[in-house]
Amino acid sequence: MKHYNIPVFISHFGCPNACVFCNQKKINGRETDVSLDDLKNIIDSYLKTLPKNSIKQVAFFGGTFTGISMNLQKEYLEVVKNI
């Protein structure tokens, strides 16, 4: 069975710095943080195109996931837990 990652870019979440070599807002084109609704929409758009009988996983990129607040981590993981 084929495996697919659904990428979600969480620019600078968990990182207190804004280094010139790691400007995530310019890299991914987003000037705002990913809301829970954004997360749901990103996942839904990918699920429409991926084969039904495949392994799917949400992958967070661009920030430090374990550096964000525990409450926000839990909220994000609650959205993705059934993928």
FENDAPE-V9048 format. One record per residue. N is the residue number from 1. PSI is psi in whole degrees, 0 to 359 (none if undefined). NEAR is the number of other ideal C-beta (glycine too) atoms within 8 Angstrom. D_LAST is the distance of its C-alpha to the last C-alpha in Angstrom with 1 decimal. Layout:
# FENDAPE-V9048
N:PSI:NEAR:D_LAST
N:PSI:NEAR:D_LAST
This chain:
# FENDAPE-V9048
1:135:5:15.1
2:147:6:14.3
3:137:8:11.8
4:137:10:10.7
5:136:7:10.3
6:109:14:9.6
7:135:6:12.6
8:122:12:13.4
9:117:12:17.1
10:67:14:18.2
11:120:13:21.9
12:6:10:24.1
13:129:13:22.1
14:352:10:23.7
15:122:9:26.5
16:356:2:29.9
17:165:5:31.5
18:65:4:31.9
19:145:6:33.3
20:330:4:34.6
21:357:4:33.0
22:53:8:29.5
23:87:9:29.4
24:327:11:25.7
25:326:10:26.5
26:326:6:28.7
27:315:9:26.4
28:357:9:23.4
29:8:5:25.5
30:134:9:24.1
31:353:3:26.7
32:164:5:24.5
33:161:7:21.7
34:116:12:18.1
35:171:7:17.8
36:323:8:15.0
37:319:6:15.7
38:315:8:15.7
39:313:13:12.3
40:317:9:11.0
41:319:8:13.3
42:312:11:12.3
43:313:14:8.7
44:319:8:10.2
45:322:8:12.9
46:319:11:11.1
47:332:10:9.1
48:334:6:12.7
49:345:5:14.0
50:147:10:11.8
51:140:5:12.8
52:317:4:11.2
53:54:4:11.9
54:162:10:10.5
55:127:7:8.4
56:143:11:6.0
57:138:9:6.2
58:131:10:7.3
59:126:8:11.1
60:127:10:13.6
61:159:8:17.0
62:343:10:20.5
63:192:15:21.0
64:93:8:21.2
65:315:11:18.0
66:355:6:19.8
67:349:8:22.8
68:169:11:21.5
69:148:5:22.2
70:323:5:20.4
71:316:6:19.9
72:321:9:18.1
73:312:11:15.9
74:319:8:15.0
75:315:9:14.4
76:312:12:12.1
77:330:8:10.1
78:323:7:10.2
79:321:10:8.7
80:355:10:5.6
81:335:6:5.7
82:4:3:3.8
83:none:9:0.0
